[in-house]
Amino acid sequence: MAFPQNSRSSLPRRRFNILRPALLSFCLLVPGGLAASSGLSELDDPQLRGTATFRYLGLPLYDALLFTPGGTAFNWKQDFGLQLQYRRNVSQKALINSTLDEMARIGRAAPVRDQLQTCFRAVKKGDRYLAVSEGPNKVSFWLNGRKTCTMAYPGIKRSFMSVFLGEKTRSAAFTQRLRGQ
């Protein structure tokens, strides 16, 4: 059977579109890809669940990736990993203050400023932070594949991660895409 000329010329593009999720997963998990593998090894069979780009005043601030066990649907009862790859430089102070402000705004404030000062560093364009939950009361952080800290506080997983994955985030569309919905 012969393909019409238009179909033949778009065949490579269709193949790429079909392979794009597999290529993205491969790049995320191989060393040197996004260097998240060291933190993701803390999870049971981490698979990419969803991705989203967060914009502030229309400008992209970071790309977010959610990893769940086996790529299953997001569930607060399971551990998961959240990676942010920054598209802009952000100071340590701005990261800490905006995180605490958002936690307070959504009603999940926690007295963890000192822990955040240990965990968070200033980021440059291209830097990646990975947060991996360890039960309901711990979240570990990696910056560009190197562990910076483990933050411990009762309910910190939901308090911190709700900024990105909760019901009261700044962008419902962002959260839905990130959750893979």
DAJOZI-V917755 format. One record per residue. N is the residue number from 1. RES is the residue in three letters. PHI is phi in degrees with one decimal (* if undefined). PSI is psi in whole degrees, -180 to 180 (* if undefined). OMEGA is omega in whole degrees, -180 to 180 (none if undefined). Layout:
n & res & phi & psi & omega
N & RES & PHI & PSI & OMEGA
N & RES & PHI & PSI & OMEGA
//
This chain:
n & res & phi & psi & omega
1 & MET & * & 131 & -180
2 & ALA & -88.8 & 142 & 177
3 & PHE & -89.9 & 141 & 172
4 & PRO & -61.1 & 152 & -176
5 & GLN & -55.0 & -42 & -179
6 & ASN & -63.1 & -39 & 180
7 & SER & -66.4 & -41 & -178
8 & ARG & -62.9 & -41 & -178
9 & SER & -71.1 & -24 & 180
10 & SER & -95.4 & -2 & -179
11 & LEU & -59.5 & -47 & 178
12 & PRO & -60.7 & -36 & 179
13 & ARG & -64.8 & -42 & 178
14 & ARG & -63.0 & -42 & 179
15 & ARG & -61.1 & -42 & 179
16 & PHE & -63.0 & -44 & 180
17 & ASN & -61.6 & -36 & 179
18 & ILE & -70.8 & -38 & -177
19 & LEU & -84.3 & -14 & -175
20 & ARG & -53.0 & -49 & 179
21 & PRO & -60.6 & -39 & 179
22 & ALA & -66.7 & -42 & 179
23 & LEU & -64.5 & -40 & 179
24 & LEU & -62.8 & -46 & 179
25 & SER & -60.1 & -43 & 180
26 & PHE & -61.1 & -46 & -179
27 & CYS & -64.6 & -31 & -179
28 & LEU & -74.9 & -29 & -172
29 & LEU & -101.6 & -16 & -180
30 & VAL & -85.9 & 147 & 177
31 & PRO & -56.3 & 135 & -179
32 & GLY & 87.9 & -16 & 177
33 & GLY & -63.4 & -86 & 172
34 & LEU & -118.6 & 11 & 176
35 & ALA & 54.0 & 28 & 180
36 & ALA & -91.8 & -7 & -171
37 & SER & -60.6 & -33 & -178
38 & SER & -63.2 & -41 & 178
39 & GLY & -78.2 & -36 & -179
40 & LEU & -67.9 & -21 & 180
41 & SER & -65.5 & -14 & 177
42 & GLU & -73.2 & -18 & -178
43 & LEU & -94.2 & 156 & 176
44 & ASP & -83.9 & 112 & 178
45 & ASP & 50.0 & 60 & -178
46 & PRO & -67.1 & 129 & 177
47 & GLN & -132.1 & 147 & 179
48 & LEU & -65.2 & 126 & 180
49 & ARG & -102.8 & -44 & -178
50 & GLY & -159.9 & 161 & 179
51 & THR & -137.2 & 151 & 177
52 & ALA & -159.2 & 154 & 176
53 & THR & -109.3 & 126 & 178
54 & PHE & -92.7 & 131 & -180
55 & ARG & -117.6 & 142 & 176
56 & TYR & -123.1 & 120 & -175
57 & LEU & 54.5 & 36 & 177
58 & GLY & 85.4 & -11 & -179
59 & LEU & -95.9 & 133 & 180
60 & PRO & -67.7 & 128 & 180
61 & LEU & -99.4 & -44 & 178
62 & TYR & -158.6 & 158 & 172
63 & ASP & -102.6 & 132 & -178
64 & ALA & -111.6 & 142 & 178
65 & LEU & -131.4 & 132 & 179
66 & LEU & -108.8 & 128 & 177
67 & PHE & -113.8 & 128 & 178
68 & THR & -123.7 & 163 & 178
69 & PRO & -60.6 & 118 & 179
70 & GLY & 65.1 & 12 & -179
71 & GLY & 74.3 & 18 & -179
72 & THR & -67.5 & 167 & 179
73 & ALA & -58.0 & 146 & 179
74 & PHE & -58.2 & 136 & -179
75 & ASN & -150.2 & 124 & -179
76 & TRP & -61.2 & -24 & -177
77 & LYS & -77.6 & -15 & 179
78 & GLN & -103.3 & 153 & 173
79 & ASP & -74.8 & 152 & -179
80 & PHE & -154.6 & 169 & 178
81 & GLY & -121.7 & 141 & 178
82 & LEU & -126.4 & 121 & 179
83 & GLN & -113.1 & 136 & 174
84 & LEU & -117.5 & 124 & 173
85 & GLN & -108.4 & 117 & -172
86 & TYR & -79.4 & 141 & 177
87 & ARG & -103.4 & -1 & -178
88 & ARG & -144.5 & 160 & 173
89 & ASN & -75.0 & 138 & 179
90 & VAL & -139.5 & 132 & -179
91 & SER & -73.5 & 159 & 177
92 & GLN & -58.5 & -45 & -179
93 & LYS & -58.7 & -44 & 180
94 & ALA & -64.9 & -40 & 178
95 & LEU & -62.1 & -47 & -178
96 & ILE & -64.9 & -51 & -177
97 & ASN & -63.4 & -43 & -179
98 & SER & -67.5 & -36 & 177
99 & THR & -64.0 & -49 & 180
100 & LEU & -63.7 & -41 & 178
101 & ASP & -61.2 & -44 & -179
102 & GLU & -67.7 & -40 & 178
103 & MET & -60.5 & -42 & 178
104 & ALA & -67.9 & -42 & -178
105 & ARG & -59.9 & -39 & -178
106 & ILE & -89.0 & 3 & 177
107 & GLY & 83.5 & 27 & -179
108 & ARG & -128.1 & 36 & -179
109 & ALA & -61.8 & 146 & 177
110 & ALA & -145.9 & 144 & -179
111 & PRO & -79.2 & 74 & -175
112 & VAL & -123.2 & 20 & -179
113 & ARG & -54.7 & -46 & -179
114 & ASP & -61.0 & -40 & 179
115 & GLN & -67.4 & -40 & 179
116 & LEU & -64.5 & -35 & 179
117 & GLN & -65.7 & -29 & 175
118 & THR & -78.2 & -39 & -174
119 & CYS & -77.9 & -41 & -171
120 & PHE & -95.0 & 138 & 173
121 & ARG & -122.5 & 163 & 173
122 & ALA & -60.9 & 146 & 179
123 & VAL & -118.3 & 150 & 175
124 & LYS & -111.7 & 162 & 177
125 & LYS & -50.4 & 127 & 179
126 & GLY & 98.2 & -17 & 178
127 & ASP & -67.2 & 151 & -178
128 & ARG & -126.5 & 127 & 171
129 & TYR & -106.7 & 134 & 176
130 & LEU & -120.5 & 127 & 175
131 & ALA & -113.4 & 128 & -180
132 & VAL & -123.9 & 126 & 179
133 & SER & -78.3 & 148 & 176
134 & GLU & -130.9 & 80 & -173
135 & GLY & 75.6 & -172 & -176
136 & PRO & -78.3 & -15 & -170
137 & ASN & -115.2 & 10 & 180
138 & LYS & -142.7 & 143 & 172
139 & VAL & -138.7 & 126 & 177
140 & SER & -101.7 & 147 & -177
141 & PHE & -122.8 & 139 & 174
142 & TRP & -125.4 & 135 & 174
143 & LEU & -112.1 & 117 & -179
144 & ASN & 52.0 & 41 & 175
145 & GLY & 87.0 & -1 & 180
146 & ARG & -113.2 & 128 & -179
147 & LYS & -66.3 & 131 & 178
148 & THR & -101.4 & -32 & -178
149 & CYS & -178.4 & 173 & 166
150 & THR & -125.3 & 123 & 180
151 & MET & -95.3 & 128 & -179
152 & ALA & -124.4 & 131 & 178
153 & TYR & -170.4 & 144 & 179
154 & PRO & -55.8 & 121 & 178
155 & GLY & 76.6 & 15 & -175
156 & ILE & -63.5 & -32 & 179
157 & LYS & -56.0 & -53 & -179
158 & ARG & -70.2 & -38 & -180
159 & SER & -60.7 & -50 & -178
160 & PHE & -75.3 & -50 & -174
161 & MET & -69.5 & -20 & 178
162 & SER & -64.5 & -21 & 177
163 & VAL & -58.3 & -32 & -177
164 & PHE & -107.8 & -32 & -169
165 & LEU & -120.4 & 1 & -177
166 & GLY & -81.5 & -176 & -178
167 & GLU & -81.6 & -18 & -175
168 & LYS & -115.0 & 31 & -180
169 & THR & -67.0 & 167 & 179
170 & ARG & -67.4 & -24 & -178
171 & SER & -139.9 & 108 & 179
172 & ALA & -63.1 & -37 & -180
173 & ALA & -65.3 & -43 & 177
174 & PHE & -58.4 & -49 & -178
175 & THR & -63.2 & -42 & 179
176 & GLN & -62.7 & -44 & 178
177 & ARG & -63.3 & -43 & -180
178 & LEU & -63.6 & -37 & 177
179 & ARG & -75.6 & -7 & 180
180 & GLY & 75.7 & 31 & -178
181 & GLN & -100.6 & * & none
//
